[in-house]
Amino acid sequence: MKERCWNAKWITNNSYSIGRKVSPVPMMFAKKIKKSGEIKKATLFATAIGIYQCYINGKKVGNCYFAPGFTSYEHQLQYQVYDVTDMLKVENTLSAVVAGGWAVGCFTYSLNNKLFADRQAFLAELVIEYKDGSAETVGTDASWEVSQKSNFIYADWYNGETYDATVTIQPSDFCRADEIAIKGNTKLLEQYGESVVQHEIIEPKFCYQAKSGEYIYDFGQNFAGVISAEIIGRQGQKITVRHAEVLMNNELFVRSLRTAKATATYICKDGKQTYSPTFTYMGFQYIGVSGITPEDIQLKGIVLHSDIPEIGTFECSNADINKLQQNIRWSAKSNFVDIPTDCPQRDERMGWTGDLAVFASTACFNFDMRRFLNKWLLDVKCEQAKGGAIPRVVPRLGDNWPIFATSCWGDSCILVPWADYLAYGNKALLSRQYATMTKFLKAAKFWCEFFSMGKTSRRIWKLPFHFGDWCAPNEPFYKWLYKGKWVATAYFANSCKIVAEIADILGKPEDKKYYLNLRKEICDAYIKRFTNGKGKLKYEFQTAYVLPLYFNMVEGETKKAMASNLVALIKKSDYHLTTGFPGSPYLLFALSDNGYADIAYKVLMQNTCSSWLYQVKAGATTIWERWDALRPDGTVNIGTSLNTNNKNSRGGMVSFNHYAYGAVGDFLYRRIAGIEATSGGYKTFDIKPIVGGDLSSAKASTLSPYGTISSNWHIDNGSFILKVSVPSGTIATVTMPNGATQTVNGGEYEFSCKL
């Protein structure tokens, strides 16, 4: 991560003030530049407090959205580097429009603003190298001009954008810019995360006029992005585009957006013109258009997300499972918009740590997440509290909750870099984050011991606050929280186990020994406090069995009894899940790895509520936040939320594009296809497919640092036939359904056995 010595000054308009709970009017900066010779190379360095877009002679610079991106601004701020050699003429106007973005605009469900600064600011340097060997640098300073007048009338994450094509900007609209110094000791670092860029372009599937008068367009896919419009308009004509994830009674259903208006407004000039929002994005499948008829507007959907390369595939003989895999990928892309968000549509879009904690492994199989996670984990490290707690959202900007050491959400500081390491073998990342991990475990241990008496009590993690079995179906949120001590204690044991492995990798034998001993004490306490000592929980719920089974906290007859009791609960719920975010990713593993693969497949193949395939059968194109986000009767489960700080909110918590339950993808890849890393970067790995359900074939692949790994199996006349691809420099242990095992080096192989 590269710092730069800047001669330029931060500039703003000090006379502009912003009220409370509103986003600022975008600010426009401009400078006339005349080149003095034949250019060899021209490079623009730029960043902002807010989000910016640069232009040279009216043409957009670069292809990214929402630069400089969202980081822990008190610690680091990215700047971007653009090659603009071919854009310069003899006389030029370099301009930039800066909207409020995360730093100044409304953000979080509380709709607070000015979270990092009182107004936008801009910093840039244009470095021109001439062919004669000379060079000049044009940097932002008081010679620049600034205006609150531009075509961008309004820009807000949640409410949307208003663009007026009739606005003509005059020299008299500008005033001299003010030089300022930004607060704190923020490091300016060359961009080290992935840019948010345009990906797929989606055509609408159909259009009709609703009773409200709006023209409703269905894009057939829920996604994060913006519309693109080709318009035949007249001067002053106002076009309004509203966005929603679902329809109700053939109208846009917007209650789930809470306060977010999710609206793009365009004011036309005469004739043909195009428009697409620049300083906002929405999560949507449907739009409602008013102010123009379909004959005069052609609409497309532009998918926006961080530029994470797609490296993984999965496909099987069951069409619904394949659709589930597609939905997992779409929810990932929709929520990897510079940071790992919880949802792309409502008044939130924050970096919730618990969601990524459970989903990171699935994400790393499907996408190259290295730069994305490296950026986010740096913020995790910087924003860790002195006592070791991790904020529940990262970056924390705008979140006013006290920073408590909280299970699963806090365990993200361990689970996410561990998933990265297994996928890509990045030992340096483990080393950088190691102190963060150990400080968090120290905080967890402190809270276990706080006001606790006796050895067992001192290893049960119940204080100060846990989200518990978050989003478990058919329960109010206070019941999710009540289950916190079961969830927290199990996650604490698991994180100790992982950190012991990391300590071994980093050459810290004393740490390894310490965390393994601590883990054993926690496991013993879980059994003594929560069970009858023979594998039966005193207070039974699925997650409380799933976690100790998957985390290998029990063994022998106790483990067998726990697995049997979990199966009994699943049968009691008619093979439906009753797990929330922390338990759902591991339910199928807890079954299949303990002799109940048939039950695991039965749960996976279930298609009534609550189950993964219920969402598929209901027409989902992404993963839902709640198992019953759309109830069987067709109504939306708006639910309840802990977030009551926003008095204007209509309450509720439901998203149709939320990747946490998509963590089941891990089971598809590691058990159905059978690909599982056993050391960093798949240097060694297993291929051990588990056959079940109605599946007659499955195949998966992922691009490791050594090359592509693939597993491709099918059943033919009672024979199981497996083809595998093992990259050079790696070692794979292949285990067939009949138990036969073989270790192979790089190459292509085929195996078969009778079932």
C-alpha positions in Angstrom: 0.0 0.0 0.0 1.7 3.0 -1.3 1.6 6.5 0.2 2.3 9.6 -2.0 3.8 13.0 -1.2 1.2 15.6 -2.2 2.0 19.2 -3.1 -1.7 19.8 -3.8 -4.1 21.1 -1.2 -7.5 19.9 -0.1 -10.1 22.3 -1.4 -13.8 22.8 -0.6 -16.4 25.6 -0.3 -16.3 26.7 3.3 -19.4 28.9 2.8 -21.6 25.8 2.2 -23.4 24.4 5.2 -25.5 21.2 5.4 -28.5 20.6 7.6 -29.1 17.5 9.7 -30.1 14.1 8.3 -29.8 15.3 4.6 -27.2 14.6 2.0 -25.3 17.6 0.6 -25.8 19.1 -2.9 -23.0 17.8 -5.0 -20.0 20.2 -5.3 -18.3 20.9 -8.6 -14.6 21.9 -8.9 -12.9 23.1 -12.0 -9.6 24.4 -13.4 -8.5 25.5 -16.8 -5.3 23.8 -18.0 -3.2 24.6 -21.1 -0.6 22.1 -22.2 2.8 23.6 -23.1 4.2 21.0 -25.5 3.8 17.5 -26.9 2.7 15.1 -24.2 4.6 11.9 -23.4 2.3 10.9 -20.5 -0.3 12.5 -18.4 -1.4 11.0 -15.0 -4.2 12.2 -12.7 -4.1 11.4 -9.0 -7.3 12.1 -7.2 -9.3 11.5 -4.1 -12.1 13.1 -2.1 -14.0 13.5 1.1 -17.2 12.1 -0.3 -17.4 10.3 -3.6 -16.2 11.9 -6.8 -16.2 11.7 -10.6 -13.5 13.5 -12.6 -14.0 14.9 -16.1 -11.6 16.3 -18.7 -13.3 18.5 -21.3 -16.7 17.0 -20.2 -15.6 13.4 -20.7 -15.6 11.0 -17.8 -12.2 9.9 -16.4 -12.0 6.2 -15.6 -14.7 3.6 -15.4 -15.1 3.1 -11.6 -18.0 4.2 -9.4 -18.0 5.7 -5.9 -14.3 6.5 -5.8 -12.3 6.8 -3.5 -14.3 4.0 -1.9 -15.3 3.3 1.7 -12.6 2.8 4.3 -12.0 3.6 7.9 -11.5 7.3 7.0 -9.9 8.2 10.4 -7.1 5.8 9.5 -6.8 5.5 5.7 -8.2 7.0 2.6 -7.6 5.6 -0.9 -6.6 7.7 -3.9 -6.9 6.7 -7.5 -4.4 6.9 -10.4 -5.7 7.5 -14.0 -3.8 7.6 -17.3 -5.3 10.6 -19.1 -2.7 11.0 -21.8 -5.1 10.6 -24.7 -7.7 12.9 -23.1 -5.8 16.2 -23.1 -6.0 18.8 -25.8 -4.2 22.1 -26.1 -6.7 23.8 -23.8 -8.5 21.8 -21.2 -11.0 22.0 -18.4 -10.3 19.5 -15.6 -13.4 19.2 -13.4 -14.7 17.0 -10.6 -18.2 16.5 -9.1 -18.1 15.4 -5.4 -21.2 14.0 -3.7 -21.6 13.3 0.0 -21.1 9.6 -0.2 -20.3 7.8 3.0 -18.2 10.5 4.5 -20.7 13.5 4.4 -24.1 12.2 3.1 -26.8 10.3 4.9 -25.6 6.9 6.0 -26.8 4.1 8.3 -30.4 3.3 9.3 -30.3 6.4 11.6 -29.9 8.6 8.5 -27.1 10.6 10.2 -24.9 12.7 8.0 -21.5 14.6 8.2 -20.1 11.5 9.8 -16.5 12.3 8.9 -16.6 15.9 7.7 -18.9 18.9 7.6 -18.8 19.1 3.8 -17.1 17.6 0.7 -13.5 18.2 -0.3 -11.4 17.3 -3.2 -7.6 16.6 -3.7 -6.0 16.1 -7.1 -2.7 16.4 -9.0 -2.4 16.2 -12.8 1.2 15.3 -13.7 2.1 16.0 -17.3 5.4 14.7 -18.7 6.4 16.2 -22.1 8.4 14.6 -24.8 11.2 17.2 -24.4 11.9 15.9 -20.9 10.1 18.7 -19.0 7.2 18.2 -16.7 4.5 20.2 -14.9 2.1 19.4 -12.0 -1.3 21.0 -11.7 -2.6 20.5 -8.2 -5.7 21.6 -6.4 -5.3 24.8 -4.5 -7.0 28.2 -4.1 -6.7 28.9 -7.8 -9.4 26.3 -8.5 -13.0 27.3 -8.6 -16.0 25.6 -6.9 -19.7 25.7 -7.4 -22.8 24.2 -5.8 -24.4 24.3 -9.2 -24.1 21.4 -11.5 -26.4 19.0 -13.4 -26.4 16.8 -10.3 -29.1 18.4 -8.2 -29.2 15.7 -5.6 -27.3 12.5 -4.6 -28.0 10.2 -1.7 -27.2 6.5 -1.1 -30.8 5.7 -0.1 -33.1 8.2 -1.7 -31.3 8.2 -5.1 -30.2 10.9 -7.5 -31.7 13.9 -9.4 -30.0 15.0 -12.6 -31.1 18.1 -14.5 -30.0 18.1 -18.1 -31.4 21.6 -18.6 -28.8 23.2 -16.2 -26.2 25.4 -18.0 -23.3 26.3 -15.8 -22.0 29.8 -16.2 -18.6 31.3 -15.0 -20.6 33.4 -12.6 -21.8 30.3 -10.8 -18.3 29.6 -9.5 -16.3 31.1 -6.7 -12.7 30.6 -5.5 -12.1 27.3 -3.7 -11.0 27.3 -0.1 -7.9 25.4 1.0 -8.4 23.2 4.1 -6.7 20.5 6.1 -8.6 17.4 6.8 -8.9 16.3 10.4 -6.8 13.6 12.1 -3.9 11.7 10.7 -5.5 9.8 7.9 -3.0 8.1 5.6 -3.5 8.6 1.9 -2.9 5.3 0.2 -2.9 4.3 -3.5 -6.0 2.2 -4.1 -5.5 -1.2 -2.7 -9.1 -2.5 -2.9 -11.1 -3.5 -6.0 -13.0 -0.8 -7.8 -16.7 -0.9 -8.2 -17.3 -1.2 -12.0 -20.0 -2.1 -14.4 -20.6 -5.8 -15.1 -23.6 -7.4 -16.7 -26.2 -5.4 -18.7 -29.7 -6.8 -18.2 -32.6 -6.2 -20.5 -36.1 -5.9 -18.9 -38.3 -9.0 -19.4 -41.6 -7.2 -19.7 -43.4 -4.0 -19.1 -47.0 -3.1 -18.1 -48.9 -0.1 -16.8 -50.1 -0.5 -13.2 -53.2 1.0 -11.8 -51.1 3.7 -10.2 -50.2 4.9 -13.7 -46.5 3.8 -13.4 -45.0 1.6 -16.1 -43.6 -1.4 -14.3 -40.5 -3.1 -15.7 -39.3 -6.5 -14.6 -35.6 -7.3 -15.1 -36.0 -10.9 -14.1 -33.1 -10.7 -11.7 -32.6 -9.0 -8.3 -29.3 -7.2 -8.4 -27.4 -4.1 -7.2 -26.8 -1.4 -9.8 -28.5 1.4 -11.7 -30.7 1.8 -14.8 -29.4 3.2 -18.1 -31.9 5.1 -20.2 -32.0 6.2 -23.8 -34.6 9.0 -23.9 -36.5 11.0 -26.4 -37.6 14.0 -24.3 -38.6 17.6 -24.3 -37.1 20.5 -22.4 -38.1 20.3 -18.7 -39.8 16.9 -18.9 -39.4 15.1 -15.6 -38.9 11.4 -15.6 -39.1 9.5 -12.3 -37.8 5.9 -11.8 -38.6 4.1 -8.5 -36.9 0.8 -7.6 -38.1 -2.3 -5.6 -37.2 -5.9 -5.0 -40.7 -7.3 -5.2 -44.2 -6.5 -6.4 -47.4 -6.7 -4.4 -50.8 -6.5 -6.2 -48.8 -5.7 -9.4 -47.4 -2.5 -7.8 -43.9 -1.8 -6.4 -43.6 -3.0 -2.8 -41.4 -0.4 -1.1 -42.2 -0.9 2.6 -39.2 -3.2 2.9 -37.0 -0.2 1.8 -37.9 1.5 5.1 -37.1 5.2 4.6 -35.1 4.8 1.4 -36.9 6.3 -1.6 -34.7 4.5 -4.1 -35.6 7.0 -6.8 -33.7 8.3 -9.9 -35.1 11.6 -11.3 -34.1 13.0 -14.7 -35.1 16.3 -16.1 -34.8 16.3 -19.9 -33.4 18.7 -22.4 -34.9 18.5 -26.0 -34.3 15.6 -28.2 -32.3 12.3 -27.8 -30.3 11.9 -24.6 -29.0 9.3 -22.2 -29.0 9.0 -18.5 -27.6 6.7 -15.8 -27.1 7.5 -12.1 -23.5 8.2 -11.1 -23.6 8.8 -7.3 -25.9 6.2 -6.0 -27.0 2.6 -6.6 -30.1 0.5 -5.8 -31.0 -3.1 -5.1 -33.9 -4.0 -7.3 -35.6 -6.3 -9.8 -38.5 -4.0 -10.7 -38.7 -0.4 -11.5 -41.7 1.9 -11.9 -41.4 4.7 -14.5 -43.5 7.8 -14.7 -43.4 11.0 -16.7 -42.7 9.2 -20.0 -44.3 6.5 -22.1 -42.4 3.3 -23.0 -42.2 4.4 -26.7 -39.9 7.3 -25.8 -37.6 5.5 -23.4 -35.3 2.4 -23.7 -34.2 1.0 -20.4 -31.5 -1.4 -19.3 -30.1 -2.5 -16.0 -26.4 -2.1 -15.2 -25.0 -4.5 -12.6 -22.5 -2.8 -10.3 -20.1 -4.5 -7.9 -16.5 -4.6 -6.9 -14.3 -6.1 -9.6 -13.8 -9.5 -8.1 -12.9 -12.1 -10.7 -15.1 -15.1 -10.9 -13.0 -18.2 -10.3 -15.4 -20.9 -9.1 -18.2 -23.1 -10.6 -20.7 -25.6 -9.4 -23.3 -27.6 -11.3 -25.3 -30.8 -10.6 -28.1 -32.8 -12.0 -30.7 -31.0 -9.8 -32.0 -27.8 -11.5 -33.2 -26.3 -8.2 -29.7 -26.7 -6.6 -28.2 -25.1 -9.7 -30.6 -22.2 -9.3 -29.6 -22.0 -5.6 -25.9 -21.7 -6.7 -26.8 -18.9 -9.1 -28.7 -17.1 -6.3 -25.7 -17.4 -4.0 -23.5 -15.8 -6.6 -25.9 -13.0 -7.4 -26.3 -12.1 -3.7 -22.6 -12.1 -3.3 -22.1 -9.8 -6.2 -24.9 -7.5 -5.1 -23.4 -7.1 -1.6 -19.7 -6.8 -2.5 -20.0 -3.1 -3.4 -16.6 -1.8 -2.1 -17.4 -3.3 1.3 -19.3 -6.4 2.3 -22.8 -5.0 2.8 -25.8 -6.7 4.4 -28.2 -5.7 1.6 -28.2 -3.3 -1.3 -31.7 -1.8 -1.2 -32.8 -0.4 2.1 -31.6 2.4 4.4 -28.6 0.3 5.6 -26.0 -1.2 3.2 -23.4 -1.4 6.1 -20.4 -3.7 6.6 -22.0 -6.2 9.0 -19.2 -8.4 10.2 -21.4 -11.5 11.1 -22.7 -11.9 7.6 -19.2 -12.2 6.1 -18.0 -14.3 9.0 -20.2 -17.2 7.9 -20.0 -16.5 4.1 -16.3 -15.9 3.5 -15.5 -19.5 2.6 -18.3 -19.7 0.1 -17.2 -16.3 -1.4 -13.6 -17.4 -1.7 -14.5 -20.5 -3.7 -16.5 -18.5 -6.2 -14.5 -15.3 -6.5 -10.9 -14.0 -6.2 -11.5 -12.1 -2.9 -7.9 -11.3 -2.1 -7.8 -7.5 -2.7 -11.4 -7.1 -1.5 -10.8 -8.9 1.8 -7.3 -7.4 2.3 -8.9 -3.9 2.2 -11.8 -4.7 4.5 -9.6 -6.6 7.0 -7.2 -3.6 7.3 -10.2 -1.6 8.5 -11.1 -4.4 10.9 -7.6 -4.2 12.4 -7.7 -0.4 12.6 -11.1 -0.2 14.2 -10.6 -2.9 16.8 -11.3 -1.4 20.3 -8.4 -1.2 22.8 -9.9 -4.0 24.8 -10.0 -6.3 21.7 -13.7 -6.0 20.7 -14.6 -5.8 17.0 -17.3 -3.4 15.8 -20.5 -5.0 14.6 -20.1 -3.1 11.3 -16.8 -2.3 9.6 -16.1 0.5 8.6 -17.7 1.7 11.8 -18.5 5.2 10.4 -22.0 6.2 11.7 -22.6 3.2 14.0 -23.0 4.5 17.5 -23.4 1.2 19.3 -20.7 0.6 21.9 -18.1 -1.8 20.7 -18.7 -5.1 22.5 -16.9 -8.4 22.1 -19.7 -10.2 20.3 -19.6 -13.8 19.1 -19.8 -14.7 15.4 -19.8 -11.0 14.4 -16.6 -10.4 16.3 -15.2 -13.8 15.2 -15.1 -12.4 11.7 -11.6 -11.1 12.6 -10.6 -14.8 12.6 -13.0 -16.6 10.3 -12.5 -14.2 7.3 -8.7 -14.2 7.2 -8.7 -18.0 7.8 -11.1 -18.5 4.8 -8.7 -16.3 2.7 -5.7 -18.3 3.8 -7.3 -21.7 3.0 -8.3 -20.4 -0.5 -5.2 -18.5 -1.5 -2.4 -19.4 1.0 -1.7 -15.8 2.0 0.4 -16.3 5.1 1.3 -12.6 5.2 -2.3 -11.7 5.8 -2.5 -14.1 8.8 0.6 -12.5 10.2 -0.8 -8.9 9.8 -4.1 -9.8 11.4 -2.7 -12.1 14.1 -2.6 -9.5 16.9 -6.2 -8.6 16.1 -7.3 -12.2 16.5 -5.5 -12.7 19.8 -6.8 -9.4 21.2 -10.3 -10.4 20.3 -9.9 -13.8 22.0 -8.5 -12.1 25.1 -11.7 -9.9 25.1 -13.9 -12.9 24.8 -12.1 -14.6 27.7 -12.5 -11.5 29.8 -16.2 -11.4 29.3 -16.5 -15.1 30.1 -14.8 -14.6 33.4 -16.5 -11.3 34.3 -18.7 -11.9 37.3 -18.3 -15.7 36.9 -17.5 -18.1 39.6 -16.2 -21.6 39.1 -14.2 -23.2 36.3 -17.2 -24.1 34.2 -18.9 -20.7 34.4 -15.6 -18.9 33.6 -15.6 -20.6 30.1 -19.3 -19.9 29.2 -19.5 -16.7 27.2 -22.8 -14.9 28.0 -21.8 -11.2 28.4 -22.1 -8.4 27.4 -24.3 -8.9 24.3 -24.7 -11.5 21.5 -26.9 -11.6 18.4 -27.4 -15.3 19.2 -29.3 -17.4 16.7 -30.0 -14.4 14.5 -32.9 -14.7 12.1 -34.0 -18.2 13.2 -37.4 -18.7 11.7 -40.8 -18.4 13.6 -39.2 -16.6 16.6 -39.1 -13.0 17.8 -35.7 -11.4 18.0 -35.5 -11.6 21.8 -35.4 -15.4 21.5 -32.5 -15.2 19.0 -30.7 -13.1 21.7 -31.6 -15.5 24.4 -29.6 -18.3 22.7 -26.5 -16.1 22.7 -24.5 -18.0 25.3 -24.8 -21.3 23.5 -23.7 -19.8 20.2 -21.0 -17.6 21.7 -19.4 -20.4 23.7 -19.2 -22.7 20.6 -17.8 -19.9 18.4 -15.2 -19.1 21.1 -14.0 -22.7 21.1 -13.8 -22.8 17.3 -11.9 -19.5 17.1 -9.4 -20.8 19.7 -8.9 -23.9 17.5 -8.3 -21.8 14.4 -5.9 -19.4 16.1 -4.0 -22.4 17.4 -3.6 -23.6 13.8 -2.6 -20.1 12.7 0.0 -19.9 15.6 1.4 -23.2 14.3 1.7 -21.8 10.8 3.4 -18.6 12.0 5.8 -20.5 14.2 4.3 -19.6 17.7 4.3 -23.0 19.5 3.5 -21.5 22.9 0.5 -19.7 21.5 -0.7 -22.9 19.9 -0.5 -24.8 23.2 -2.3 -22.0 25.0 -5.2 -21.8 22.6 -5.6 -25.6 22.4 -5.8 -25.8 26.2 -8.3 -22.9 26.3 -10.4 -24.6 23.7 -10.5 -27.8 25.7 -11.7 -25.9 28.8 -14.4 -24.2 26.7 -15.6 -27.5 25.2 -15.7 -29.2 28.6 -17.7 -26.2 30.0 -20.2 -26.4 27.1 -20.9 -30.1 27.8 -21.1 -29.6 31.6 -23.3 -26.5 31.5 -25.6 -27.2 28.5 -25.9 -30.9 28.3 -26.7 -33.9 30.6 -23.2 -35.1 29.9 -24.4 -37.8 27.5 -25.0 -35.7 24.4 -28.5 -34.3 25.2 -29.0 -30.6 25.6 -31.0 -29.4 28.5 -32.5 -26.7 26.3 -32.7 -28.0 22.8 -32.5 -26.1 19.5 -30.8 -27.1 16.2 -28.0 -24.5 16.3 -27.0 -25.6 19.8 -26.3 -29.2 18.4 -24.9 -28.1 15.1 -22.1 -25.9 16.4 -20.4 -28.3 18.8 -20.8 -31.1 16.2 -19.3 -29.1 13.3 -16.6 -27.5 15.5 -15.6 -30.9 16.8 -16.1 -29.9 20.4 -17.4 -33.4 21.3 -16.2 -36.9 20.5 -17.0 -40.6 20.9 -20.4 -41.6 22.3 -21.2 -38.0 23.2 -20.8 -36.9 19.6 -22.9 -39.8 18.4 -25.7 -39.0 20.8 -25.6 -35.3 19.9 -25.9 -36.1 16.2 -28.8 -38.5 16.9 -30.5 -35.8 19.0 -30.0 -33.2 16.2 -31.6 -35.6 13.7 -34.6 -36.0 16.1 -35.1 -32.3 16.2 -34.9 -32.1 12.4 -37.4 -34.9 12.0 -39.7 -33.1 14.5 -39.6 -30.0 12.3 -40.4 -32.2 9.3 -36.9 -31.9 7.8 -36.9 -28.1 7.9 -34.3 -25.8 9.3 -34.9 -23.8 12.4 -31.3 -22.3 12.4 -30.3 -18.7 12.2 -27.2 -17.1 10.6 -24.6 -18.7 12.9 -25.9 -22.3 12.6 -27.3 -22.6 9.1 -23.9 -22.8 7.3 -22.9 -25.8 9.3 -26.1 -27.8 9.6 -25.6 -30.1 6.6 -21.9 -30.7 7.6 -23.0 -31.6 11.1 -25.2 -34.3 9.7 -23.2 -35.6 6.8 -19.9 -35.8 8.8 -21.6 -37.8 11.5 -23.2 -40.6 9.5 -26.4 -38.8 8.4 -25.7 -37.8 4.9 -29.2 -39.0 3.9 -30.8 -36.6 6.4 -28.5 -33.8 5.2 -29.6 -34.3 1.6 -33.3 -34.5 2.7 -32.9 -31.1 4.4 -31.1 -29.7 1.4 -33.8 -30.9 -1.0 -36.7 -29.7 1.1 -38.7 -27.1 -0.8 -41.3 -25.9 1.7 -40.7 -23.2 4.3 -38.2 -23.0 5.9 -35.5 -24.3 3.5 -33.1 -23.1 0.8 -35.2 -24.5 -2.0 -38.4 -22.9 -0.7 -36.9 -19.6 -1.8 -36.0 -21.1 -5.2 -39.5 -22.5 -5.7 -40.9 -19.1 -4.7 -39.1 -17.5 -7.6 -36.1 -16.1 -5.8 -33.1 -15.0 -7.9 -31.0 -14.1 -4.8 -30.7 -15.3 -1.2 -33.2 -13.9 1.3 -32.5 -12.4 4.7 -35.3 -14.4 6.3 -36.3 -17.9 5.4 -39.9 -16.7 5.0 -39.2 -13.2 3.6 -42.0 -14.1 1.2 -44.5 -16.2 3.1 -46.3 -19.1 1.5 -49.5 -17.0 1.4 -47.6 -14.4 -0.8 -47.3 -11.7 1.8 -43.9 -10.2 2.8 -42.6 -10.9 6.3 -41.5 -7.4 7.1 -40.3 -8.7 10.5 -38.9 -6.6 13.4 -35.5 -5.1 14.0 -33.3 -4.1 16.9 -32.5 -0.9 15.1 -35.0 1.6 16.5 -32.8 4.7 16.4 -34.5 6.1 13.3 -37.8 7.7 14.3 -38.8 8.0 10.7 -38.3 4.3 9.9 -41.4 2.3 9.2 -39.7 -0.5 11.1 -39.0 -4.1 10.1 -36.1 -5.9 8.7 -36.4 -7.9 5.5 -34.2 -8.1 2.4 -34.5 -10.3 -0.7 -30.8 -9.9 -1.4 -28.8 -10.9 1.6 -26.0 -13.5 1.3 -25.7 -15.0 4.8 -27.9 -18.1 4.2 -26.0 -18.5 0.9 -23.2 -20.0 3.0 -24.7 -23.3 2.2 -22.6 -23.0 -1.0 -19.7 -24.3 1.1 -21.5 -27.7 1.5 -22.1 -27.8 -2.3 -18.4 -27.5 -3.0 -16.8 -29.3 -0.1 -19.2 -32.2 0.3 -21.3 -32.7 -2.9 -18.3 -32.0 -5.2 -15.9 -32.9 -2.4 -13.2 -30.3 -2.9 -11.8 -29.2 0.5 -8.5 -27.5 1.2 -6.4 -29.1 3.9 -3.6 -26.5 3.8 -3.2 -23.0 2.6 -4.0 -22.2 -1.0 -5.0 -25.8 -1.7 -1.3 -26.9 -1.5 -2.9 -30.1 -0.2 -6.6 -30.8 -0.6 -9.2 -33.6 -0.4 -11.6 -34.7 -3.1 -14.2 -36.7 -1.3 -17.7 -36.5 -2.9 -20.7 -37.5 -0.8 -23.5 -39.1 -2.9 -27.1 -38.6 -1.9 -30.6 -37.2 -2.7 -31.6 -37.5 -6.3 -28.3 -36.4 -7.6 -26.8 -38.4 -10.5 -24.0 -36.0 -11.2 -22.1 -33.0 -9.9 -19.1 -31.0 -10.9 -17.2 -28.0 -9.5 -14.0 -26.1 -10.0 -12.0 -23.3 -8.4 -8.9 -21.5 -9.5 -6.2 -22.0 -6.8 -2.8 -20.2 -6.7 -1.4 -23.4 -8.4 -4.1 -23.7 -11.1 -7.6 -25.0 -11.6 -8.9 -27.8 -9.3 -11.9 -29.7 -10.5 -14.1 -32.5 -9.4 -16.6 -34.0 -11.9 -18.6 -37.1 -11.0 -21.6 -39.0 -12.4 -23.4 -42.3 -11.8 -23.8 -44.7 -14.6 -25.5 -48.1 -14.2 -24.6 -48.3 -10.5 -21.1 -47.2 -11.0 -19.7 -44.0 -9.6 -17.2 -42.3 -12.0 -15.1 -39.4 -10.9 -12.7 -37.2 -12.9 -10.4 -34.9 -11.1 -7.9 -32.2 -12.1 -5.0 -31.7 -9.8 -2.7 -28.7 -10.4 1.0 -29.2 -10.6 2.7 -28.6 -7.3 -0.3 -29.8 -5.2 -1.2 -33.1 -3.6 -4.8 -34.4 -3.6 -6.2 -37.2 -1.5 -9.1 -38.7 -3.4 -11.7 -40.7 -1.5 -14.4 -42.7 -3.3 -17.9 -43.4 -1.9 -16.8 -47.0 -1.2 -14.0 -45.7 1.1 -11.1 -46.4 -1.3 -8.5 -43.7 -0.9 -5.6 -42.6 -3.2 -3.1 -39.8 -3.0 -2.2 -38.2 -6.4 0.1 -35.4 -7.6 -0.6 -32.9 -10.4 -2.4 -34.3 -13.4 -5.8 -35.5 -14.8 -7.3 -38.6 -13.2 -10.3 -40.8 -13.5 -11.6 -43.2 -10.8 -14.6 -45.5 -10.5 -16.3 -47.8 -8.1 -19.5 -49.7 -7.6 -22.0 -48.0 -5.4 
